[in-house]
Amino acid sequence: MPKETIIALLVIAVTVVAAYGFYRLRTRKRRKEREKQQKIKQKVKKLSKTKAELTPQEFIKLRAQTFGGDRRRHNRLNFEGVYVLFNVTKSMYYVGQGKKVLDRVNMHFTGKGNGDVYADYKYGDEFTIKIIGLKHSGYRSLNALERDTIATFEAYAKGYNKTKGNKD
């Protein structure tokens, strides 16, 4: 076999081995990233399943009964957290956060929050509300919890959210 043919075959063999190694490295990184994202989604889904789900009417009634005129009690029960508003009629999510999450949720159903959510609520769409407290969530910041919750419920891609969440 001529020397040039042997060199050409070696170059091809080295190129194929290098390309395969690069391919394996990229697919391994992608798989690890997908696994990481899946774990985050499972964690957020688990957090949201452990919380009660209320309609806006139940929420407003419960909020009024619970807080009444006792401001100290109101401040104690009005914790930091993330909320998930689900439009049952349109199958759309809105995820938000608040240092006083109960006040923040209330704003959406009284016209002082997301305008699209309020318009759909006002015109008769059915909603449910879930609240995830930051304190026992395993997250260090509201922004991180909110970002992962937006991604989990696809609230940016298919819902009301206009951003993927705040940066830390």
Accessible surface in RSA format (square Angstrom, percent):
REM  Atomic radii and reference values for relative SASA: ProtOr
REM  Chains: A
REM  Algorithm: Lee & Richards
REM  Probe-radius: 1.40
REM  Slices: 20
REM RES _ NUM      All-atoms   Total-Side   Main-Chain    Non-polar    All polar
REM                ABS   REL    ABS   REL    ABS   REL    ABS   REL    ABS   REL
RES MET A   1   164.23  85.1  89.60  59.3  74.64 177.7  96.19  81.8  68.04  90.1
RES PRO A   2    83.36  60.8  71.12  64.8  12.23  44.5  82.95  68.5   0.41   2.5
RES LYS A   3   154.70  75.5 146.66  90.0   8.04  19.2  91.42  82.3  63.28  67.4
RES GLU A   4   129.63  74.4 123.22  93.2   6.41  15.3  69.24 133.9  60.40  49.3
RES THR A   5    56.10  39.9  51.54  52.2   4.56  10.9  37.02  49.7  19.08  28.9
RES ILE A   6    81.33  46.3  80.72  60.1   0.61   1.5  81.18  58.5   0.15   0.4
RES ILE A   7    92.24  52.5  92.24  68.7   0.00   0.0  92.24  66.4   0.00   0.0
RES ALA A   8    49.83  45.8  43.20  66.7   6.63  15.1  49.42  69.6   0.41   1.1
RES LEU A   9    94.93  52.9  91.42  65.4   3.51   8.8  91.64  64.4   3.29   8.8
RES LEU A  10   108.78  60.6 108.13  77.4   0.66   1.7 108.65  76.3   0.13   0.3
RES VAL A  11    88.57  58.3  85.24  77.2   3.33   8.0  88.30  76.7   0.27   0.7
RES ILE A  12   101.69  57.9 100.02  74.5   1.67   4.0 101.69  73.2   0.00   0.0
RES ALA A  13    50.02  46.0  43.10  66.5   6.93  15.8  49.87  70.2   0.16   0.4
RES VAL A  14   100.67  66.2  97.77  88.5   2.90   7.0 100.17  87.0   0.50   1.4
RES THR A  15    80.04  56.9  75.57  76.6   4.47  10.7  63.89  85.8  16.16  24.4
RES VAL A  16    91.55  60.2  88.27  79.9   3.28   7.9  90.76  78.9   0.80   2.2
RES VAL A  17   107.55  70.8 103.32  93.5   4.23  10.2 105.30  91.5   2.24   6.1
RES ALA A  18    63.19  58.1  47.84  73.8  15.35  34.9  58.11  81.8   5.07  13.4
RES ALA A  19    58.93  54.2  47.15  72.8  11.78  26.8  55.07  77.6   3.86  10.2
RES TYR A  20   132.56  61.9 127.55  72.6   5.02  13.1 100.65  75.6  31.91  39.3
RES GLY A  21    37.57  46.3   0.00   N/A  37.57  46.3  32.15  88.2   5.42  12.1
RES PHE A  22   122.69  61.4 116.62  72.2   6.07  15.8 120.36  73.0   2.33   6.7
RES TYR A  23   130.87  61.1 128.62  73.2   2.25   5.9  88.97  66.9  41.90  51.7
RES ARG A  24   108.60  45.6 107.26  54.7   1.34   3.2  14.05  19.2  94.55  57.3
RES LEU A  25    82.19  45.8  81.14  58.0   1.05   2.6  81.74  57.4   0.45   1.2
RES ARG A  26   105.67  44.4 103.98  53.0   1.69   4.0  20.59  28.1  85.08  51.6
RES THR A  27    35.40  25.2  33.84  34.3   1.57   3.7  29.76  40.0   5.64   8.5
RES ARG A  28    96.90  40.7  96.85  49.4   0.05   0.1  21.14  28.9  75.76  45.9
RES LYS A  29   131.68  64.2 125.48  77.0   6.20  14.8  78.05  70.3  53.62  57.1
RES ARG A  30   118.47  49.7 114.04  58.1   4.42  10.5  45.44  62.1  73.03  44.3
RES ARG A  31   108.43  45.5 108.43  55.3   0.00   0.0  40.08  54.8  68.34  41.4
RES LYS A  32   124.26  60.6 119.07  73.1   5.19  12.4  69.58  62.6  54.68  58.2
RES GLU A  33    85.64  49.2  83.15  62.9   2.49   5.9  44.83  86.7  40.81  33.3
RES ARG A  34   150.22  63.1 144.73  73.8   5.49  13.1  75.57 103.3  74.65  45.2
RES GLU A  35    87.70  50.3  83.87  63.5   3.83   9.1  36.53  70.7  51.17  41.8
RES LYS A  36   119.26  58.2 115.34  70.8   3.92   9.3  65.09  58.6  54.17  57.7
RES GLN A  37    72.06  40.3  72.06  52.7   0.00   0.0  30.50  64.9  41.56  31.5
RES GLN A  38    94.20  52.7  93.18  68.1   1.02   2.4  32.28  68.7  61.92  47.0
RES LYS A  39   146.31  71.4 140.90  86.5   5.40  12.9  84.21  75.8  62.10  66.1
RES ILE A  40    36.61  20.8  34.98  26.1   1.63   3.9  36.60  26.4   0.01   0.0
RES LYS A  41    72.56  35.4  72.56  44.5   0.00   0.0  28.13  25.3  44.42  47.3
RES GLN A  42   105.43  59.0  98.02  71.6   7.41  17.6  37.28  79.4  68.15  51.7
RES LYS A  43    83.14  40.6  77.00  47.2   6.14  14.6  55.30  49.8  27.84  29.7
RES VAL A  44     0.00   0.0   0.00   0.0   0.00   0.0   0.00   0.0   0.00   0.0
RES LYS A  45    80.18  39.1  80.18  49.2   0.00   0.0  46.45  41.8  33.74  35.9
RES LYS A  46   147.12  71.8 142.74  87.6   4.39  10.4  89.21  80.3  57.92  61.7
RES LEU A  47    26.66  14.8  26.33  18.8   0.33   0.8  26.66  18.7   0.00   0.0
RES SER A  48     2.02   1.7   2.02   2.7   0.00   0.0   0.00   0.0   2.02   2.8
RES LYS A  49   155.44  75.8 128.23  78.7  27.20  64.8  74.61  67.2  80.82  86.1
RES THR A  50    92.20  65.6  56.32  57.1  35.88  85.5  62.35  83.7  29.85  45.1
RES LYS A  51    79.99  39.0  68.42  42.0  11.56  27.5  26.17  23.6  53.82  57.3
RES ALA A  52    79.16  72.8  53.82  83.1  25.33  57.6  64.90  91.4  14.26  37.8
RES GLU A  53    94.74  54.4  67.83  51.3  26.91  64.1  17.85  34.5  76.89  62.8
RES LEU A  54    43.12  24.0  42.00  30.0   1.12   2.8  43.12  30.3   0.00   0.0
RES THR A  55    44.35  31.5  44.28  44.9   0.07   0.2  41.56  55.8   2.78   4.2
RES PRO A  56     2.52   1.8   2.52   2.3   0.00   0.0   2.52   2.1   0.00   0.0
RES GLN A  57   111.69  62.5 103.75  75.8   7.95  18.9  63.15 134.4  48.54  36.8
RES GLU A  58    87.76  50.4  81.93  62.0   5.83  13.9  36.08  69.8  51.68  42.2
RES PHE A  59     4.79   2.4   4.59   2.8   0.20   0.5   4.59   2.8   0.20   0.6
RES ILE A  60    61.02  34.7  60.05  44.7   0.96   2.3  60.18  43.3   0.83   2.3
RES LYS A  61   134.36  65.5 128.00  78.5   6.35  15.1  76.35  68.7  58.00  61.8
RES LEU A  62    89.89  50.1  88.69  63.5   1.20   3.0  89.57  62.9   0.32   0.9
RES ARG A  63    54.85  23.0  49.96  25.5   4.89  11.6   6.39   8.7  48.47  29.4
RES ALA A  64    67.73  62.3  48.79  75.3  18.94  43.1  59.19  83.4   8.53  22.6
RES GLN A  65   120.96  67.6  90.23  65.9  30.74  73.2  46.94  99.9  74.02  56.1
RES THR A  66    34.38  24.5  27.35  27.7   7.03  16.8  23.65  31.8  10.74  16.2
RES PHE A  67    12.09   6.0  10.07   6.2   2.01   5.2  10.33   6.3   1.76   5.0
RES GLY A  68    62.36  76.9   0.00   N/A  62.36  76.9  35.97  98.7  26.39  59.1
RES GLY A  69    83.88 103.4   0.00   N/A  83.88 103.4  44.65 122.5  39.22  87.8
RES ASP A  70    69.15  48.4  57.98  57.7  11.17  26.4  32.27  76.0  36.88  36.8
RES ARG A  71   147.54  61.9 143.26  73.0   4.27  10.2  66.62  91.0  80.91  49.0
RES ARG A  72   196.90  82.7 190.14  96.9   6.76  16.1  80.61 110.2 116.29  70.5
RES ARG A  73    98.98  41.6  98.39  50.2   0.60   1.4  13.82  18.9  85.16  51.6
RES HIS A  74     8.51   4.7   8.51   5.9   0.00   0.0   6.12   6.3   2.40   2.8
RES ASN A  75    71.32  49.2  56.63  54.7  14.68  35.4  22.30  53.7  49.02  47.4
RES ARG A  76   167.35  70.3 139.69  71.2  27.66  65.8  77.12 105.4  90.22  54.7
RES LEU A  77    61.17  34.1  58.25  41.7   2.92   7.3  59.96  42.1   1.21   3.3
RES ASN A  78     5.14   3.5   0.00   0.0   5.14  12.4   0.00   0.0   5.14   5.0
RES PHE A  79    85.99  43.0  77.39  47.9   8.60  22.4  85.99  52.1   0.00   0.0
RES GLU A  80    66.12  38.0  60.66  45.9   5.45  13.0  18.36  35.5  47.75  39.0
RES GLY A  81     0.00   0.0   0.00   N/A   0.00   0.0   0.00   0.0   0.00   0.0
RES VAL A  82     0.00   0.0   0.00   0.0   0.00   0.0   0.00   0.0   0.00   0.0
RES TYR A  83     1.08   0.5   1.08   0.6   0.00   0.0   0.00   0.0   1.08   1.3
RES VAL A  84     3.69   2.4   2.69   2.4   1.01   2.4   2.69   2.3   1.01   2.7
RES LEU A  85     0.07   0.0   0.00   0.0   0.07   0.2   0.00   0.0   0.07   0.2
RES PHE A  86    45.42  22.7  45.42  28.1   0.00   0.0  45.42  27.5   0.00   0.0
RES ASN A  87     0.00   0.0   0.00   0.0   0.00   0.0   0.00   0.0   0.00   0.0
RES VAL A  88    59.96  39.5  46.19  41.8  13.76  33.2  46.19  40.1  13.76  37.3
RES THR A  89    86.61  61.6  50.94  51.6  35.68  85.0  53.18  71.4  33.43  50.5
RES LYS A  90   103.05  50.3  81.07  49.7  21.98  52.3  56.15  50.5  46.90  50.0
RES SER A  91    78.84  66.6  62.79  83.8  16.05  37.0  32.88  70.0  45.96  64.4
RES MET A  92    48.61  25.2  47.71  31.6   0.90   2.1  32.77  27.9  15.84  21.0
RES TYR A  93    56.23  26.3  55.50  31.6   0.74   1.9  26.86  20.2  29.38  36.2
RES TYR A  94    29.00  13.5  29.00  16.5   0.00   0.0   3.66   2.8  25.34  31.2
RES VAL A  95     0.44   0.3   0.00   0.0   0.44   1.1   0.00   0.0   0.44   1.2
RES GLY A  96     3.07   3.8   0.00   N/A   3.07   3.8   3.07   8.4   0.00   0.0
RES GLN A  97    36.87  20.6  27.31  20.0   9.57  22.8  15.82  33.7  21.06  16.0
RES GLY A  98    10.05  12.4   0.00   N/A  10.05  12.4  10.05  27.6   0.00   0.0
RES LYS A  99   148.88  72.6 138.20  84.8  10.68  25.4  97.12  87.4  51.76  55.1
RES LYS A 100    94.40  46.1  90.09  55.3   4.30  10.2  56.82  51.1  37.58  40.0
RES VAL A 101     0.00   0.0   0.00   0.0   0.00   0.0   0.00   0.0   0.00   0.0
RES LEU A 102    25.57  14.2  25.57  18.3   0.00   0.0  25.57  18.0   0.00   0.0
RES ASP A 103    34.65  24.3  33.62  33.5   1.03   2.4  21.26  50.0  13.39  13.4
RES ARG A 104    67.85  28.5  66.96  34.1   0.88   2.1  21.20  29.0  46.65  28.3
RES VAL A 105     0.00   0.0   0.00   0.0   0.00   0.0   0.00   0.0   0.00   0.0
RES ASN A 106    28.05  19.3  28.05  27.1   0.00   0.0   0.00   0.0  28.05  27.1
RES MET A 107    71.14  36.8  71.05  47.0   0.08   0.2  59.27  50.4  11.87  15.7
RES HIS A 108     0.03   0.0   0.03   0.0   0.00   0.0   0.03   0.0   0.00   0.0
RES PHE A 109     8.16   4.1   0.00   0.0   8.16  21.2   0.00   0.0   8.16  23.3
RES THR A 110    61.18  43.5  38.78  39.3  22.40  53.4  42.70  57.4  18.48  27.9
RES GLY A 111    38.68  47.7   0.00   N/A  38.68  47.7   6.82  18.7  31.87  71.4
RES LYS A 112   141.68  69.1 116.38  71.4  25.30  60.2  88.48  79.6  53.20  56.7
RES GLY A 113    23.82  29.4   0.00   N/A  23.82  29.4   3.99  11.0  19.82  44.4
RES ASN A 114    25.23  17.4  14.71  14.2  10.51  25.3  10.34  24.9  14.88  14.4
RES GLY A 115    52.91  65.3   0.00   N/A  52.91  65.3  38.21 104.9  14.70  32.9
RES ASP A 116    69.24  48.5  65.79  65.5   3.45   8.2  13.38  31.5  55.86  55.7
RES VAL A 117     0.00   0.0   0.00   0.0   0.00   0.0   0.00   0.0   0.00   0.0
RES TYR A 118    66.72  31.1  66.72  38.0   0.00   0.0  33.18  24.9  33.53  41.3
RES ALA A 119    38.66  35.5  37.13  57.3   1.53   3.5  38.66  54.4   0.00   0.0
RES ASP A 120    22.43  15.7  20.52  20.4   1.91   4.5   1.92   4.5  20.51  20.5
RES TYR A 121    46.12  21.5  38.48  21.9   7.65  19.9  22.26  16.7  23.86  29.4
RES LYS A 122   125.44  61.2  94.01  57.7  31.43  74.8  53.09  47.8  72.35  77.1
RES TYR A 123   168.98  78.9 136.46  77.6  32.52  84.6 105.41  79.2  63.57  78.4
RES GLY A 124    62.86  77.5   0.00   N/A  62.86  77.5  34.61  95.0  28.26  63.3
RES ASP A 125    24.69  17.3  18.25  18.2   6.44  15.2   0.61   1.4  24.08  24.0
RES GLU A 126   100.41  57.6  93.41  70.7   7.01  16.7  33.68  65.1  66.73  54.5
RES PHE A 127     2.25   1.1   0.04   0.0   2.21   5.8   0.04   0.0   2.21   6.3
RES THR A 128    19.99  14.2  19.90  20.2   0.10   0.2  18.07  24.3   1.92   2.9
RES ILE A 129     2.30   1.3   0.68   0.5   1.63   3.9   0.79   0.6   1.52   4.1
RES LYS A 130    37.33  18.2  36.81  22.6   0.53   1.3  12.21  11.0  25.13  26.8
RES ILE A 131    25.64  14.6  19.99  14.9   5.65  13.6  19.99  14.4   5.65  15.3
RES ILE A 132     0.06   0.0   0.06   0.0   0.00   0.0   0.06   0.0   0.00   0.0
RES GLY A 133    18.43  22.7   0.00   N/A  18.43  22.7  12.79  35.1   5.64  12.6
RES LEU A 134    21.53  12.0  20.47  14.6   1.06   2.7  20.47  14.4   1.06   2.8
RES LYS A 135   179.84  87.7 145.27  89.1  34.57  82.3  98.80  88.9  81.04  86.3
RES HIS A 136   156.31  85.4 126.79  88.1  29.52  75.5  94.92  97.8  61.38  71.4
RES SER A 137     4.49   3.8   0.00   0.0   4.49  10.4   1.06   2.3   3.43   4.8
RES GLY A 138    63.18  77.9   0.00   N/A  63.18  77.9  35.52  97.5  27.66  62.0
RES TYR A 139    34.63  16.2  18.10  10.3  16.53  43.0  19.55  14.7  15.08  18.6
RES ARG A 140   239.67 100.6 204.11 104.0  35.57  84.7  81.37 111.2 158.31  95.9
RES SER A 141    31.76  26.8  28.32  37.8   3.44   7.9  30.77  65.5   0.99   1.4
RES LEU A 142    13.20   7.3   9.59   6.9   3.60   9.1   9.59   6.7   3.60   9.7
RES ASN A 143    35.29  24.3  34.88  33.7   0.41   1.0   0.65   1.6  34.64  33.5
RES ALA A 144    21.49  19.8  20.83  32.2   0.65   1.5  21.36  30.1   0.13   0.3
RES LEU A 145     0.00   0.0   0.00   0.0   0.00   0.0   0.00   0.0   0.00   0.0
RES GLU A 146    15.05   8.6  15.05  11.4   0.00   0.0   0.00   0.0  15.05  12.3
RES ARG A 147    67.97  28.5  64.31  32.8   3.66   8.7  25.88  35.4  42.09  25.5
RES ASP A 148    28.86  20.2  28.79  28.7   0.08   0.2   0.03   0.1  28.83  28.8
RES THR A 149     0.00   0.0   0.00   0.0   0.00   0.0   0.00   0.0   0.00   0.0
RES ILE A 150     3.87   2.2   3.72   2.8   0.15   0.4   3.72   2.7   0.15   0.4
RES ALA A 151    49.94  45.9  36.50  56.3  13.44  30.6  45.50  64.1   4.44  11.8
RES THR A 152    10.52   7.5   0.21   0.2  10.31  24.6   0.05   0.1  10.47  15.8
RES PHE A 153    20.76  10.4  10.99   6.8   9.77  25.4  14.58   8.8   6.18  17.7
RES GLU A 154    71.00  40.8  66.76  50.5   4.24  10.1  19.94  38.6  51.06  41.7
RES ALA A 155     0.01   0.0   0.00   0.0   0.01   0.0   0.01   0.0   0.00   0.0
RES TYR A 156    97.62  45.6  84.80  48.2  12.82  33.4  38.16  28.7  59.46  73.3
RES ALA A 157    81.87  75.3  43.15  66.6  38.72  88.1  50.51  71.1  31.36  83.1
RES LYS A 158   142.23  69.4 122.79  75.3  19.44  46.3  89.59  80.6  52.64  56.1
RES GLY A 159    17.90  22.1   0.00   N/A  17.90  22.1   0.39   1.1  17.51  39.2
RES TYR A 160     8.49   4.0   5.84   3.3   2.65   6.9   8.10   6.1   0.39   0.5
RES ASN A 161    14.58  10.1   7.97   7.7   6.60  15.9   0.54   1.3  14.04  13.6
RES LYS A 162   145.58  71.0 120.07  73.7  25.50  60.7 109.68  98.7  35.90  38.2
RES THR A 163    84.99  60.4  81.02  82.1   3.97   9.5  68.01  91.3  16.98  25.7
RES LYS A 164   139.70  68.2 134.08  82.3   5.62  13.4  76.86  69.2  62.84  66.9
RES GLY A 165    16.63  20.5   0.00   N/A  16.63  20.5   2.47   6.8  14.16  31.7
RES ASN A 166    79.97  55.1  74.97  72.4   5.00  12.0  15.39  37.0  64.58  62.4
RES LYS A 167   173.85  84.8 156.70  96.1  17.15  40.8 108.94  98.1  64.92  69.2
RES ASP A 168   121.09  84.8  55.55  55.3  65.54 155.0  62.70 147.6  58.39  58.2
END  Absolute sums over single chains surface
CHAIN  1 A    11307.8       9606.8       1701.0       6654.1       4653.8
END  Absolute sums over all chains
TOTAL         11307.8       9606.8       1701.0       6654.1       4653.8
